[in-house]
Amino acid sequence: MTGLITQNKSYNYNKEFYGNTETQDKLNDPEFDSILGNTLQHEGGFTVDVGGPTNQGITQKSYDSYITKHGINGKSVKELKPEEVGKFYYDEFYTAPKLNTIPYQSVKGILFDYAVNSGSSRAVKDLQKEVGVEVDGSLGPKTLSAVDKYVKQYGETFLAHQILNRRANYMITLSHKNPDKYSKYLQGWLNRISNLKEQYQLNQ
């Protein structure tokens, strides 16, 4: 069984933490390993910032909410093991918003990173705007069908590019609306978008 792959390291999933074999098998997802590895390259280690204690992009507040929902014993995000980081992201930003149902790796990965950075609803809404369906932030059969149709007409790479463009526009707008709060983050956000193009080979 493969484990969480991040930054060229491979981790075996912790059976005690994940529970039964069925749950472990669901997490044996090489596509997710690759997607998470790309995103974690943009997330730092433990720090305390405006969002409170944060480790690898996971705030203590969001992790406390997660463990309460899933009945897991509480702990500091500073103490998170790689497999716990993977489980959190798999549950909260991959399967919960149903990004795992998208059959296109680059689109799925771009949306996952967007969701981690700005929220799942925002990421899915921009996808829906691009493919021309009702914008409700919920990824269902109609959106998936529209994605298939879009990709057949324009290609997977074009869709991934357009989502990144929409994300960049959102970041720029956010910075202009509230420069005191967000302008200092804008260049970092745009650099992240540029790096994603390289990671998903969208510049070729």
C-alpha positions as a Python dict, from the first residue, in 0.01 Angstrom:
ca = {
    (1, 'M'): (0, 0, 0),
    (2, 'T'): (134, 339, -87),
    (3, 'G'): (133, 611, 171),
    (4, 'L'): (119, 987, 170),
    (5, 'I'): (377, 1116, -75),
    (6, 'T'): (504, 1465, -8),
    (7, 'Q'): (823, 1636, -109),
    (8, 'N'): (976, 1310, -236),
    (9, 'K'): (905, 1124, 87),
    (10, 'S'): (667, 830, 121),
    (11, 'Y'): (472, 762, 438),
    (12, 'N'): (272, 452, 525),
    (13, 'Y'): (-75, 529, 651),
    (14, 'N'): (-116, 480, 1024),
    (15, 'K'): (-360, 191, 1072),
    (16, 'E'): (-440, 295, 1427),
    (17, 'F'): (-535, 646, 1317),
    (18, 'Y'): (-723, 556, 1000),
    (19, 'G'): (-915, 261, 1139),
    (20, 'N'): (-1041, -25, 924),
    (21, 'T'): (-890, -160, 604),
    (22, 'E'): (-1172, -15, 392),
    (23, 'T'): (-1084, 336, 509),
    (24, 'Q'): (-716, 277, 437),
    (25, 'D'): (-794, 149, 88),
    (26, 'K'): (-992, 463, 10),
    (27, 'L'): (-686, 666, 106),
    (28, 'N'): (-460, 460, -119),
    (29, 'D'): (-493, 717, -395),
    (30, 'P'): (-177, 798, -594),
    (31, 'E'): (-351, 1093, -763),
    (32, 'F'): (-427, 1247, -425),
    (33, 'D'): (-71, 1180, -307),
    (34, 'S'): (63, 1377, -602),
    (35, 'I'): (-191, 1660, -566),
    (36, 'L'): (-126, 1698, -193),
    (37, 'G'): (249, 1687, -247),
    (38, 'N'): (222, 1978, -489),
    (39, 'T'): (12, 2185, -250),
    (40, 'L'): (225, 2116, 57),
    (41, 'Q'): (524, 2263, -124),
    (42, 'H'): (344, 2597, -85),
    (43, 'E'): (261, 2551, 283),
    (44, 'G'): (510, 2616, 561),
    (45, 'G'): (582, 2438, 885),
    (46, 'F'): (455, 2539, 1225),
    (47, 'T'): (398, 2910, 1282),
    (48, 'V'): (169, 3144, 1472),
    (49, 'D'): (18, 3413, 1252),
    (50, 'V'): (-307, 3609, 1220),
    (51, 'G'): (-496, 3281, 1191),
    (52, 'G'): (-344, 3146, 1511),
    (53, 'P'): (-123, 2834, 1539),
    (54, 'T'): (-80, 2683, 1192),
    (55, 'N'): (112, 2384, 1059),
    (56, 'Q'): (139, 2289, 691),
    (57, 'G'): (-156, 2515, 615),
    (58, 'I'): (-379, 2367, 887),
    (59, 'T'): (-493, 2614, 1153),
    (60, 'Q'): (-562, 2498, 1505),
    (61, 'K'): (-919, 2628, 1475),
    (62, 'S'): (-991, 2426, 1159),
    (63, 'Y'): (-828, 2113, 1302),
    (64, 'D'): (-1025, 2141, 1628),
    (65, 'S'): (-1345, 2159, 1424),
    (66, 'Y'): (-1235, 1858, 1218),
    (67, 'I'): (-1148, 1634, 1513),
    (68, 'T'): (-1475, 1723, 1689),
    (69, 'K'): (-1669, 1628, 1378),
    (70, 'H'): (-1485, 1295, 1341),
    (71, 'G'): (-1451, 1202, 1707),
    (72, 'I'): (-1071, 1211, 1707),
    (73, 'N'): (-869, 1296, 2017),
    (74, 'G'): (-753, 1656, 2021),
    (75, 'K'): (-394, 1764, 1977),
    (76, 'S'): (-188, 2065, 1879),
    (77, 'V'): (-136, 2114, 1505),
    (78, 'K'): (233, 2144, 1589),
    (79, 'E'): (231, 1772, 1669),
    (80, 'L'): (57, 1654, 1351),
    (81, 'K'): (217, 1355, 1180),
    (82, 'P'): (237, 1340, 799),
    (83, 'E'): (-42, 1081, 778),
    (84, 'E'): (-266, 1301, 994),
    (85, 'V'): (-202, 1597, 767),
    (86, 'G'): (-291, 1379, 468),
    (87, 'K'): (-610, 1250, 630),
    (88, 'F'): (-725, 1603, 713),
    (89, 'Y'): (-674, 1731, 360),
    (90, 'Y'): (-822, 1416, 205),
    (91, 'D'): (-1140, 1448, 409),
    (92, 'E'): (-1186, 1824, 418),
    (93, 'F'): (-1066, 1944, 78),
    (94, 'Y'): (-1072, 1642, -153),
    (95, 'T'): (-1368, 1415, -81),
    (96, 'A'): (-1598, 1653, 112),
    (97, 'P'): (-1626, 1897, -183),
    (98, 'K'): (-1621, 1593, -420),
    (99, 'L'): (-1311, 1705, -608),
    (100, 'N'): (-1217, 1338, -626),
    (101, 'T'): (-1504, 1289, -873),
    (102, 'I'): (-1337, 1509, -1136),
    (103, 'P'): (-1160, 1281, -1388),
    (104, 'Y'): (-898, 1536, -1497),
    (105, 'Q'): (-582, 1539, -1286),
    (106, 'S'): (-463, 1894, -1352),
    (107, 'V'): (-810, 2045, -1307),
    (108, 'K'): (-860, 1847, -988),
    (109, 'G'): (-520, 1951, -853),
    (110, 'I'): (-566, 2319, -940),
    (111, 'L'): (-906, 2322, -770),
    (112, 'F'): (-772, 2141, -464),
    (113, 'D'): (-499, 2400, -414),
    (114, 'Y'): (-751, 2680, -467),
    (115, 'A'): (-981, 2521, -208),
    (116, 'V'): (-701, 2493, 47),
    (117, 'N'): (-604, 2857, -6),
    (118, 'S'): (-948, 3020, -41),
    (119, 'G'): (-1214, 2765, 53),
    (120, 'S'): (-1384, 2484, -138),
    (121, 'S'): (-1697, 2682, -220),
    (122, 'R'): (-1498, 2962, -384),
    (123, 'A'): (-1300, 2714, -594),
    (124, 'V'): (-1607, 2524, -713),
    (125, 'K'): (-1797, 2847, -787),
    (126, 'D'): (-1520, 2966, -1018),
    (127, 'L'): (-1524, 2627, -1193),
    (128, 'Q'): (-1901, 2659, -1239),
    (129, 'K'): (-1869, 3011, -1376),
    (130, 'E'): (-1614, 2890, -1628),
    (131, 'V'): (-1813, 2591, -1754),
    (132, 'G'): (-2144, 2782, -1757),
    (133, 'V'): (-2367, 2616, -1498),
    (134, 'E'): (-2559, 2738, -1195),
    (135, 'V'): (-2314, 2883, -943),
    (136, 'D'): (-2394, 2727, -607),
    (137, 'G'): (-2053, 2607, -488),
    (138, 'S'): (-2167, 2245, -490),
    (139, 'L'): (-2005, 1993, -723),
    (140, 'G'): (-2274, 1761, -862),
    (141, 'P'): (-2371, 1574, -1180),
    (142, 'K'): (-2465, 1887, -1377),
    (143, 'T'): (-2131, 2053, -1308),
    (144, 'L'): (-1938, 1734, -1385),
    (145, 'S'): (-2126, 1693, -1713),
    (146, 'A'): (-2049, 2055, -1804),
    (147, 'V'): (-1682, 1999, -1720),
    (148, 'D'): (-1671, 1698, -1954),
    (149, 'K'): (-1832, 1897, -2233),
    (150, 'Y'): (-1593, 2191, -2178),
    (151, 'V'): (-1284, 1969, -2180),
    (152, 'K'): (-1395, 1794, -2498),
    (153, 'Q'): (-1433, 2132, -2668),
    (154, 'Y'): (-1136, 2327, -2529),
    (155, 'G'): (-909, 2076, -2356),
    (156, 'E'): (-810, 1999, -1997),
    (157, 'T'): (-511, 2235, -1996),
    (158, 'F'): (-721, 2530, -2109),
    (159, 'L'): (-972, 2473, -1829),
    (160, 'A'): (-695, 2450, -1571),
    (161, 'H'): (-547, 2776, -1703),
    (162, 'Q'): (-883, 2953, -1687),
    (163, 'I'): (-941, 2848, -1327),
    (164, 'L'): (-599, 2986, -1236),
    (165, 'N'): (-683, 3310, -1418),
    (166, 'R'): (-1006, 3343, -1223),
    (167, 'R'): (-818, 3274, -901),
    (168, 'A'): (-560, 3543, -982),
    (169, 'N'): (-837, 3794, -1058),
    (170, 'Y'): (-1005, 3711, -727),
    (171, 'M'): (-678, 3764, -539),
    (172, 'I'): (-611, 4096, -713),
    (173, 'T'): (-966, 4216, -643),
    (174, 'L'): (-937, 4112, -279),
    (175, 'S'): (-611, 4303, -244),
    (176, 'H'): (-754, 4617, -406),
    (177, 'K'): (-1066, 4613, -192),
    (178, 'N'): (-875, 4579, 133),
    (179, 'P'): (-513, 4676, 71),
    (180, 'D'): (-423, 4721, 437),
    (181, 'K'): (-510, 4359, 507),
    (182, 'Y'): (-428, 4175, 186),
    (183, 'S'): (-183, 4370, -32),
    (184, 'K'): (118, 4225, 149),
    (185, 'Y'): (6, 3875, 50),
    (186, 'L'): (-71, 3943, -317),
    (187, 'Q'): (269, 3873, -469),
    (188, 'G'): (297, 3548, -276),
    (189, 'W'): (-46, 3440, -398),
    (190, 'L'): (46, 3518, -758),
    (191, 'N'): (379, 3337, -722),
    (192, 'R'): (190, 3033, -597),
    (193, 'I'): (-33, 3041, -905),
    (194, 'S'): (272, 3067, -1128),
    (195, 'N'): (434, 2770, -953),
    (196, 'L'): (119, 2563, -997),
    (197, 'K'): (146, 2612, -1372),
    (198, 'E'): (491, 2455, -1356),
    (199, 'Q'): (385, 2174, -1124),
    (200, 'Y'): (98, 2072, -1349),
    (201, 'Q'): (300, 2135, -1667),
    (202, 'L'): (55, 2391, -1799),
    (203, 'N'): (322, 2604, -1966),
    (204, 'Q'): (415, 2340, -2222),
}
